[in-house]
């Protein structure tokens, strides 16, 4: 039994139909006779039918940005509040 070739290759630009977002194929996996894809190195596999080539997609594309914010402190960290140092509580 010959296995059919995957529809997409690593490096192809595709649209995730559910979200309307664009990404590149970073890995291809064959499971139980079907092909599944990793897009933009994210966790999770996407089935062939949930993707479309960018050139062939006729739906709405959504612009999406990812913002990373680095915090100086995390929840649970013990910090000394500047306000407490400037205005000590008088009992």
Backbone as a printed PyTorch tensor [residue, N CA C, xyz], in Angstrom:
tensor([[[  0.8460,  -1.1760,   0.0000],
         [  0.0000,   0.0000,   0.0000],
         [  0.8890,   1.2360,   0.0000]],

        [[  0.7470,   2.0890,  -1.0060],
         [  1.5170,   3.3220,  -1.1070],
         [  0.8510,   4.4160,  -0.3050]],

        [[  1.6490,   5.1030,   0.4860],
         [  1.1230,   6.2360,   1.2530],
         [  1.1220,   7.4620,   0.3460]],

        [[  0.0320,   8.2100,   0.4140],
         [ -0.0190,   9.4190,  -0.4090],
         [  0.9270,  10.4630,   0.1740]],

        [[  1.3950,  11.3590,  -0.6580],
         [  2.3260,  12.3960,  -0.2250],
         [  1.5770,  13.4770,   0.5650]],

        [[  2.2450,  14.1190,   1.5080],
         [  1.5820,  15.1850,   2.2570],
         [  1.2420,  16.3660,   1.3420]],

        [[  0.1600,  17.0390,   1.6500],
         [ -0.2910,  18.1800,   0.8450],
         [  0.6440,  19.3770,   1.0240]],

        [[  1.2020,  19.5500,   2.2330],
         [  2.0680,  20.6820,   2.5350],
         [  3.4620,  20.1960,   2.9020]],

        [[  4.4520,  21.0290,   2.6460],
         [  5.8370,  20.7220,   2.9800],
         [  6.3490,  21.7520,   3.9840]],

        [[  7.4410,  21.4350,   4.6810],
         [  8.0450,  22.3760,   5.6150],
         [  8.4240,  23.6450,   4.8520]],

        [[  8.0360,  24.7880,   5.4230],
         [  8.3310,  26.0820,   4.7940],
         [  7.1610,  26.6630,   4.0160]],

        [[  6.1260,  25.8530,   3.7300],
         [  4.9490,  26.3660,   3.0110],
         [  4.1950,  27.3660,   3.8790]],

        [[  3.6870,  28.4250,   3.2590],
         [  2.8660,  29.4080,   3.9600],
         [  1.4170,  28.9730,   3.8530]],

        [[  0.7710,  28.8270,   5.0160],
         [ -0.6010,  28.3110,   5.0550],
         [ -1.4750,  29.2140,   5.9250]],

        [[ -2.7830,  29.0160,   5.7850],
         [ -3.7700,  29.7040,   6.6070],
         [ -4.4500,  28.6520,   7.4760]],

        [[ -4.5390,  28.9210,   8.7810],
         [ -5.3000,  28.0630,   9.6770],
         [ -6.7570,  28.5000,   9.5180]],

        [[ -7.5710,  27.6670,   8.8920],
         [ -8.9400,  28.0380,   8.5250],
         [ -9.7930,  28.4760,   9.7090]],

        [[ -9.6520,  27.8280,  10.8400],
         [-10.4840,  28.1270,  12.0090],
         [-10.2730,  29.5600,  12.4880]],

        [[ -9.0150,  30.0050,  12.4860],
         [ -8.6860,  31.3250,  13.0280],
         [ -8.4620,  32.3830,  11.9560]],

        [[ -8.1880,  31.9560,  10.7250],
         [ -7.8790,  32.9150,   9.6680],
         [ -6.4930,  33.5100,   9.8130]],

        [[ -5.6000,  32.8150,  10.5260],
         [ -4.2450,  33.3180,  10.7230],
         [ -3.2760,  32.6310,   9.7700]],

        [[ -2.1900,  33.3260,   9.4610],
         [ -1.1980,  32.8450,   8.5080],
         [  0.0410,  32.3790,   9.2600]],

        [[  0.6330,  31.2930,   8.8010],
         [  1.8600,  30.7890,   9.4010],
         [  2.6140,  29.9050,   8.4370]],

        [[  3.7630,  29.4490,   8.8710],
         [  4.5840,  28.5450,   8.0580],
         [  4.6180,  27.1640,   8.6990]],

        [[  4.6230,  26.1490,   7.8560],
         [  4.7390,  24.7670,   8.3240],
         [  6.1630,  24.5680,   8.8330]],

        [[  6.2820,  24.0980,  10.0900],
         [  7.6110,  23.8690,  10.6630],
         [  7.8950,  22.3840,  10.8840]],

        [[  6.8640,  21.5330,  10.8340],
         [  7.0790,  20.0900,  10.9710],
         [  5.8840,  19.3470,  10.3830]],

        [[  6.1480,  18.1510,   9.8650],
         [  5.1070,  17.2910,   9.3000],
         [  5.1780,  15.9500,  10.0230]],

        [[  4.0220,  15.4630,  10.4800],
         [  3.9590,  14.1710,  11.1750],
         [  2.9210,  13.2860,  10.4870]],

        [[  3.2200,  12.0040,  10.3910],
         [  2.2650,  11.0580,   9.8310],
         [  1.7600,  10.1780,  10.9620]],

        [[  0.4460,  10.2430,  11.1980],
         [ -0.1790,   9.4660,  12.2630],
         [ -1.4160,   8.7660,  11.7190]],

        [[ -1.5150,   7.4790,  11.9520],
         [ -2.6860,   6.6910,  11.5750],
         [ -3.1380,   6.9310,  10.1310]],

        [[ -2.1770,   6.9830,   9.2270],
         [ -2.4890,   7.1120,   7.8090],
         [ -2.7890,   8.5190,   7.3330]],

        [[ -2.7590,   9.5060,   8.2030],
         [ -2.9990,  10.8940,   7.8030],
         [ -1.8120,  11.7660,   8.1510]],

        [[ -1.7770,  12.9540,   7.5830],
         [ -0.6920,  13.8870,   7.8560],
         [ -1.1840,  15.0040,   8.7600]],

        [[ -0.3340,  15.3650,   9.7100],
         [ -0.6170,  16.4460,  10.6380],
         [  0.5750,  17.3890,  10.6310]],

        [[  0.2970,  18.6720,  10.8880],
         [  1.3150,  19.7020,  10.7130],
         [  1.4730,  20.5650,  11.9530]],

        [[  2.7150,  21.0220,  12.1700],
         [  3.0150,  22.0000,  13.2080],
         [  3.2110,  23.3220,  12.4810]],

        [[  2.5030,  24.3620,  12.9400],
         [  2.5920,  25.6700,  12.2980],
         [  3.3010,  26.6300,  13.2490]],

        [[  4.3130,  27.3180,  12.7410],
         [  5.0980,  28.3080,  13.4950],
         [  5.7360,  27.7320,  14.7550]],

        [[  6.0120,  26.4460,  14.7750],
         [  6.6800,  25.8280,  15.9150],
         [  5.8370,  25.7540,  17.1750]],

        [[  4.5580,  26.0130,  17.0780],
         [  3.6610,  25.9740,  18.2420],
         [  3.3570,  24.5410,  18.6280]],

        [[  2.9070,  24.3690,  19.8660],
         [  2.4860,  23.0450,  20.3010],
         [  1.1620,  22.7050,  19.6460]],

        [[  0.9450,  21.4480,  19.3990],
         [ -0.3180,  21.0080,  18.8070],
         [ -0.1530,  20.7060,  17.3380]],

        [[ -0.9080,  19.7260,  16.9030],
         [ -0.8770,  19.3120,  15.5100],
         [ -2.1690,  19.7310,  14.8320]],

        [[ -2.0620,  20.1530,  13.5870],
         [ -3.2290,  20.5490,  12.8040],
         [ -3.4060,  19.5670,  11.6540]],

        [[ -4.6410,  19.1260,  11.4490],
         [ -4.9350,  18.1810,  10.3680],
         [ -4.8750,  18.8990,   9.0200]],

        [[ -4.6510,  18.1090,   7.9780],
         [ -4.5450,  18.6520,   6.6290],
         [ -5.7710,  19.4690,   6.2300]],

        [[ -6.9610,  18.9790,   6.5950],
         [ -8.1910,  19.6630,   6.1910],
         [ -8.4140,  20.9840,   6.9260]],

        [[ -7.6610,  21.2390,   8.0030],
         [ -7.8310,  22.4970,   8.7430],
         [ -6.9030,  23.5990,   8.2260]],

        [[ -6.1070,  23.2770,   7.1880],
         [ -5.1750,  24.2410,   6.6130],
         [ -5.4750,  24.4740,   5.1390]],

        [[ -5.0670,  25.6300,   4.6340],
         [ -5.1880,  25.9440,   3.2000],
         [ -3.9550,  26.7340,   2.7810]],

        [[ -3.5360,  26.5520,   1.5590],
         [ -2.4280,  27.3660,   1.0400],
         [ -2.8800,  28.8230,   1.0050]],

        [[ -1.9570,  29.7170,   1.2950],
         [ -2.2840,  31.1350,   1.3210],
         [ -2.8500,  31.5920,  -0.0250]],

        [[ -2.2900,  31.0950,  -1.1060],
         [ -2.7330,  31.4860,  -2.4510],
         [ -4.1480,  31.0030,  -2.7530]],

        [[ -4.5650,  29.9090,  -2.1330],
         [ -5.8670,  29.3060,  -2.4170],
         [ -6.9550,  29.7380,  -1.4420]],

        [[ -6.6030,  30.4210,  -0.3630],
         [ -7.5650,  30.7720,   0.6830],
         [ -8.3850,  31.9820,   0.2540]],

        [[ -9.7140,  31.8740,   0.3760],
         [-10.5860,  32.9870,  -0.0340],
         [-11.4060,  33.5490,   1.1200]],

        [[-11.0830,  33.1740,   2.3480],
         [-11.7940,  33.6780,   3.5250],
         [-11.1720,  34.9670,   4.0350]],

        [[-11.5380,  35.3500,   5.2340],
         [-11.0300,  36.5690,   5.8580],
         [ -9.7530,  36.2520,   6.6310]],

        [[ -8.7360,  37.0800,   6.4310],
         [ -7.4800,  36.9320,   7.1740],
         [ -7.4900,  37.9160,   8.3330]],

        [[ -7.0570,  37.4690,   9.4910],
         [ -7.0120,  38.3220,  10.6680],
         [ -5.5720,  38.6530,  10.9850]],

        [[ -5.3290,  39.9090,  11.2920],
         [ -3.9930,  40.3360,  11.6870],
         [ -3.8390,  40.0430,  13.1800]],

        [[ -2.7650,  39.3850,  13.5340],
         [ -2.5600,  38.9810,  14.9230],
         [ -1.1370,  39.3150,  15.3180]],

        [[ -0.9920,  39.9330,  16.4740],
         [  0.3310,  40.2350,  16.9940],
         [  0.4910,  39.5830,  18.3450]],

        [[  1.7120,  39.2680,  18.6680],
         [  2.0100,  38.6770,  19.9630],
         [  2.9250,  39.6350,  20.7070]],

        [[  2.5330,  39.9910,  21.9210],
         [  3.2990,  40.9250,  22.7280],
         [  3.7900,  40.1990,  23.9740]],

        [[  5.0710,  40.3120,  24.2340],
         [  5.6480,  39.7290,  25.4430],
         [  6.0330,  40.8550,  26.3900]],

        [[  5.5790,  40.7680,  27.6120],
         [  5.8850,  41.7710,  28.6250],
         [  6.6910,  41.1010,  29.7310]],

        [[  7.8460,  41.6680,  30.0180],
         [  8.6680,  41.1320,  31.1010],
         [  8.3560,  41.9100,  32.3700]],

        [[  8.0050,  41.2000,  33.4070],
         [  7.6760,  41.8170,  34.6810],
         [  8.8590,  41.7440,  35.6250]],

        [[  9.0050,  42.7890,  36.4230],
         [ 10.0890,  42.8230,  37.3850],
         [  9.8170,  41.8620,  38.5450]],

        [[  8.5340,  41.6940,  38.8790],
         [  8.1410,  40.8350,  39.9730],
         [  7.0280,  39.9060,  39.5180]],

        [[  6.8560,  38.8150,  40.2220],
         [  5.8040,  37.8600,  39.9270],
         [  4.8740,  37.7430,  41.1200]],

        [[  3.6950,  37.2140,  40.9050],
         [  2.7510,  37.0040,  41.9880],
         [  3.3910,  36.0720,  43.0140]],

        [[  3.3340,  36.4760,  44.2590],
         [  3.9350,  35.6740,  45.3070],
         [  5.3140,  36.1590,  45.7250]],

        [[  5.9540,  37.0040,  44.9040],
         [  7.2490,  37.5550,  45.2970],
         [  7.0590,  38.5080,  46.4780]],

        [[  8.0080,  38.5180,  47.3690],
         [  7.9670,  39.4430,  48.4930],
         [  8.7550,  40.6820,  48.0790]],

        [[  8.0600,  41.8160,  48.0590],
         [  8.7040,  43.0630,  47.6450],
         [  8.4680,  44.1250,  48.7050]],

        [[  9.3260,  45.0650,  48.7580],
         [  9.1800,  46.1790,  49.6910],
         [  8.5620,  47.3380,  48.9140]],

        [[  7.4220,  47.7900,  49.3430],
         [  6.7090,  48.8610,  48.6500],
         [  7.3670,  50.1930,  48.9420]],

        [[  7.6020,  50.9830,  47.9160],
         [  8.2130,  52.2900,  48.0450],
         [  7.3310,  53.2160,  48.8790]],

        [[  6.0230,  53.1320,  48.7110],
         [  5.1050,  53.9890,  49.4550],
         [  5.2360,  53.7310,  50.9550]],

        [[  5.4400,  52.4970,  51.3440],
         [  5.5770,  52.1680,  52.7630],
         [  6.8620,  52.7590,  53.3210]],

        [[  7.9120,  52.8090,  52.5290],
         [  9.1710,  53.3800,  52.9840],
         [  9.0660,  54.8990,  53.1080]],

        [[  8.3340,  55.5250,  52.2000],
         [  8.2060,  56.9750,  52.2200],
         [  7.2070,  57.4500,  53.2630]],

        [[  6.1310,  56.7010,  53.4410],
         [  5.0710,  57.0870,  54.3630],
         [  4.7910,  55.9390,  55.3310]],

        [[  5.6510,  55.7660,  56.3640],
         [  5.4270,  54.6430,  57.2840],
         [  4.0980,  54.7840,  58.0300]],

        [[  3.4890,  53.6790,  58.2840],
         [  2.2050,  53.6350,  58.9700],
         [  2.4060,  53.9740,  60.4410]],

        [[  1.6470,  54.9630,  60.9220],
         [  1.7410,  55.3740,  62.3140],
         [  0.5490,  54.8350,  63.0690]],

        [[  0.8030,  54.0840,  64.0990],
         [ -0.2690,  53.5210,  64.9190],
         [ -0.3740,  54.2220,  66.2380]]])
